[in-house]
Amino acid sequence: MDKGTRFKALVVEKMAEREFAREIRERSIEELPPGDLLVRVHYSSLNYKDALSATGHPGVTRQFPHTPGIDAAGEVVSCGSGAFAPGDKVIVTGYDLGMETDGGWGGYIRIPSAWAVRLPAGLTLRESMALGTAGFTAALSVLKLERAGVKPAHGEVLVTGATGGVGSIAVSILAAAGYRVVTATGKGAEATFLRDLGAAEVIPRAQVTEGAERPMMKERWAGVVDVVGGETLAAAVKSTRYGGAVTCCGLVGSADLAMNVYPFILRGVSLIGIDSVNCPVDARLQVWEKLAGDWRPEHLPDLAKEVSLENLEEKIQAILHGGIRGRVIVKLS
Ligand code: NDP
């Protein structure tokens, strides 16, 4: 392939301190960072972290100009390590993609081949991005709850931030696996969407934290998938039943966690951290196999809306304000 091959990408520029501009530009392959794997991107997606990168959040991206996109799915153009052949279909999520390394919101990415996994049989490239990092994180959360011993017979499982990317896919996986899923949402109008995904009960966000000023709350949840953090996570831990487990992956509410030790030492509750970025490759492959197999969300086509780079701006603003339902796929070619 000609190093001068040009492609379209969304580029974020730093204009002044705390002032960032986004525009769609032509870039060339020679401008991409070094790496032994060149991939022609067919689809990417929008995650909360992408919106932070696109708006210059220093916790995600510090070097500009920059192309965000922590997810990419496409075809291998060339691979120096021999791990993949030209034409192989691959998924790339996490590591440094879309953070300081130019990401999936452009027609090509160049990365270390160790960051890519083969597209599993049972998923198309488009479907893999309907899942993306959010779906991966939801599945990893459920896997960790199961490993902690949480079973459908133990009782209800709570999913917070339920209409969002991680939440909606977690609801779908847990319901299909036989759990009674209770969803906490700020979007009462989306109760039908959540019930269609498999939620048995939809509760207002604020209900999770009712009575949370007490050191411990009434036992309710056998397990919790939390994306919100802060008071919501603290309340979820305090209301988890004896021997139950809570996964923590996000901070849309707050990065703080004010807790006491009682749920851990009196109820044996486990708090489990979830990291999709540096998740080891064996777990990574296992999660994608599950997502392509018995955890493949039945409602996958309905969970995601597709946009072009040109239409991303509105969605970036929406996700920053908690306004997205399900997932957003970005179509590159
Ligand atoms: P989304 O924006 O798609 O979903 C988040 C949902 O949380 C919203 O749709 C909303 O759902 C709810 N929400 C939004 N703001 C608030 C608030 N202030 N208080 C309470 N609830 C709120 O994001 P994602 O699902 O993509 O990501 C969720 C979180 O998980 C993010 O913090 C993200 O950074 C993190 N994450 C972490 C990963 C890891 O590896 N650890 C990987 C992927 C994501 P509703 O209206 O239904 O309540």
Residues whose N, C-alpha, C, O or C-beta is under 5 A from the ligand:
A	BS01	NDP	N47 Y48 K49 T133 A134 T137 G161 A162 T163 G164 G165 V166 G167 A184 T185 G186 K187 V227 V228 C249 G250 L251 V252 G253 I274 D275 S276 V277 I319 G322 I324 G326
